[in-house]
Amino acid sequence: MGKDYNDVDWDNWSYDENGNSTSNDTEEEIVVKDAHWNILKAWDTVMAIKDLPVKWGQNIKRWDKFTKIKLTDDPELIESGNMVLRTEFFKKA
């Protein structure tokens, strides 16, 4: 069955380009950008743009590569292996 009149979210109601009414129930996709505003996707390779100290491990040197990154719910963070990296210090390779 279709949506009932009471199930519609009237605060997010809009019209598409053809004039058809639609509800904007879809969630927006998170866009993750690197230090140079390039859009990052899952499984991309990134490189450090400066030396970074690491508390529990070997420090990250400039131009160190991290492959097969994973995106997080936060657009300012990415994951590589067991490390969480801030996107402001990395650029797409």
Secondary structure as the mmCIF struct_conf table of DSSP 4:
data_model
#
loop_
_struct_conf.conf_type_id
_struct_conf.id
_struct_conf.beg_label_comp_id
_struct_conf.beg_label_asym_id
_struct_conf.beg_label_seq_id
_struct_conf.end_label_comp_id
_struct_conf.end_label_asym_id
_struct_conf.end_label_seq_id
HELX_RH_3T_P HELX_RH_3T_P1 TYR A 5 ASP A 7
BEND BEND1 VAL A 8 VAL A 8
HELX_RH_3T_P HELX_RH_3T_P2 TRP A 10 ASN A 12
STRN STRN1 TRP A 13 TYR A 15
TURN_TY1_P TURN_TY1_P1 GLU A 17 ASN A 18
BEND BEND2 GLY A 19 GLY A 19
STRN STRN2 SER A 21 SER A 23
BEND BEND3 THR A 26 THR A 26
HELX_LH_PP_P HELX_LH_PP_P1 GLU A 27 VAL A 31
STRN STRN3 VAL A 32 LYS A 33
TURN_TY1_P TURN_TY1_P2 ALA A 35 HIS A 36
HELX_LH_PP_P HELX_LH_PP_P2 ASN A 38 ASN A 38
STRN STRN4 ILE A 39 LEU A 40
TURN_TY1_P TURN_TY1_P3 ALA A 42 TRP A 43
STRN STRN5 VAL A 46 ALA A 48
BEND BEND4 ILE A 49 LYS A 50
STRN STRN6 LEU A 52 LEU A 52
TURN_TY1_P TURN_TY1_P4 LYS A 55 TRP A 56
BEND BEND5 GLY A 57 GLY A 57
HELX_LH_PP_P HELX_LH_PP_P3 GLN A 58 ASN A 59
STRN STRN7 ILE A 60 ILE A 60
HELX_LH_PP_P HELX_LH_PP_P4 LYS A 61 LYS A 61
TURN_TY1_P TURN_TY1_P5 ARG A 62 TRP A 63
STRN STRN8 LYS A 65 PHE A 66
BEND BEND6 LYS A 68 LYS A 68
STRN STRN9 LYS A 70 LEU A 71
BEND BEND7 ASP A 73 ASP A 74
TURN_TY1_P TURN_TY1_P6 PRO A 75 GLU A 76
STRN STRN10 LEU A 77 SER A 80
TURN_TY1_P TURN_TY1_P7 GLY A 81 ASN A 82
STRN STRN11 MET A 83 ARG A 86
HELX_RH_3T_P HELX_RH_3T_P3 THR A 87 PHE A 89
STRN STRN12 PHE A 90 LYS A 92
#
